[in-house]
Amino acid sequence: MTKGNLAIVLHAHLPYVRSEEPGSLEEDWFFQALVECYLPLLGTLEKGSKANDQAPKITIGLSPTLLSLLEDEVLKNRFEKWVELRLEILNSLKTDKIKAALHLTDHFKRQLESWKKCRGDLIGRFNKLRTSEVIDILTCAATHGYLPLLRENPEAVRAQLKTAIREHIRLFNNPPLGIWLPECAYYEGLDEIMAESGLRYAVLDGHGLLNADPRPRYGLYAPICTRRGVAFFGRDSESTLPVWSARDGYPGNPSYREFHRDLGWDLSLEKLKEIGLNEKRPIGIKLFKISSKNTSLENKQKYDPQAAQESVKKDAENYIKDRKKQLIKLEKSMGIEPLLIAPFDAELFGHWWFEGPQFLSQLFINSKKEGIKLITLREALQTKKHIQLCNPSPSSWGQGGFHNYWLNESNAWIVHEWSKAGREMIRICSKGVQKQSDIEIIKQAGRELLLCQSSDWSFILKAGTTTELARERINLHIKRFWILINAIKDKKILEPNFLEEIEKEDCIFPLISPIDWKKKI
């Protein structure tokens, strides 16, 4: 057995993209994530836990907004039809794409069967893996709010965390001890609110630990702990770069499926309209391979599933052998068992990198062969007798390593809106409301405030993709918040059915509590 451990940590998250409109872009985001990432990932973990040659063990953060989509009955009822439509499209393709089309057809059918077998209860399947100790489930901030930019009002940060914890307990019947901090972002004093909320550990980017005070003796290869009893793990770039980088890592292998060449761009607008789509956009049918880095999208070669599978085996074997060498070298210099932390966005595995779930399956097999112990973050803390006391450095895993991706000329205007709305929410919740009708109004105002704080919209505004949608979402939730708040402040009666309509549309966090925004005395 190699003296050292490897912790694979996945961050599973989608913003609240629930839509009342079937066939919407938002619905596509969710359903593509289901069929490419979450269903295959569950299948990989479940199959591996029953096999003798595998030892699956991962930590996974399931964000409250993703969980809300997973349990939404309206969305569940639409999923089968969404998959069946894509099967119809694949069945109509010409034979020159037959190998890739047949492979994708088989993939869709297997995921649909997996869905039907559990009746769409993916949360129950995650929970079963948790109770069998295959996975450790982390929570996240309620709507993935970027906490350093909410710190002006500590109650806003507290509401993000406590709403998330309440939701986690409702769905999994036990409180979370760990959290995936949105964008791995940390600021001084956040550990106090975390500890107060019952959270005991999280992952930071490497410089969050390397620049800690004092500098950790073991660098990234052992957790640190603050005086408030919150532990932090640091991302190891050597363990993550080969997996997440399409330019320098495995996902750029010429045999793997090309993400950007989607049939939705290839089909004519007339053909798309025949299947119920009124615009050109990705539909989740990809039949070409990367080919080479210099090959233009229109010249990509047809996808060969067998060649891709052979590449997966080689890459997974290479990854584990490199981790073994790394652990042996570290153990010699450290004198204790090193711990490698490899955190990733979950959708890398299957969505961005179609072969990702297969890679994980082979990784589990090879880790056992090479004697590398896979471990969850919770287990890593349970086996540590002594942890160095340090104060982590403010940091994030975004571009530049700090907060500039979420605070720049494209999205800085949002921070003022958060602060202004947050102050008013705190004022009213601290004062308290008595009428039951006002309580229901303030609860929905809290939902709208949390939803507008999602870091996803800030990210999209900076990245320049679907910016109109992001801006619309932010402004919609802010507008609804102020209509609700002003109804309480000015003792006005809302327009008929207004509250009921937005409660139906933004039906998230059923146990939301205004007390979370109450100012401490």
Buried (B, 14 or more C-beta within 10 A) or exposed (E): EBBBBBBBBBBBBBBBBBBEEEBEBBBBBBBBBBBBBBBBBBBBBBEBBEEEEBBBBBBBBBBBBBBBBBBBEEBBEBBEEBBEBBBEBBEEBEEEBEBBBEBBBEBBEBBBEBBEEBEBBBBBBBBBBBEEEBBBBBBBBBBBBBBBBBBEBBBBBBBBBBBBBBBBBBBBEEEBBBBBBBBBBBBEBBBBBBBEBBBBBBBBBBBBBBBBEEEBEBBBBBBBBBEBEBBBBBBBEEBBEBBBEBEEBBBBBBBBBBBEBBBBBBBEEEEBEEBEBEEBEBBBBBBBBBBEEEBEEEEBBBBBBEBBBEBBBEBBBEBBBEBBEBBEEBBEEBEBBBBBBBBBBBBBBBBBBBBBBBBBBBBBBBBBEBEBBBBBBBBBBEEBEEBBEBBBBBBBBBEEBBBEBBBEEBBEEBBEBBBEBBBBBBEBBBEEBEEEEBEBBBBBBBBBBBBBBBBBBBBBBBEEEBBEBBBEBBBBBBEBBBBBBBBBEEEEEBEEEBBEEBBEEBBBBEEBBBEBBBEEE
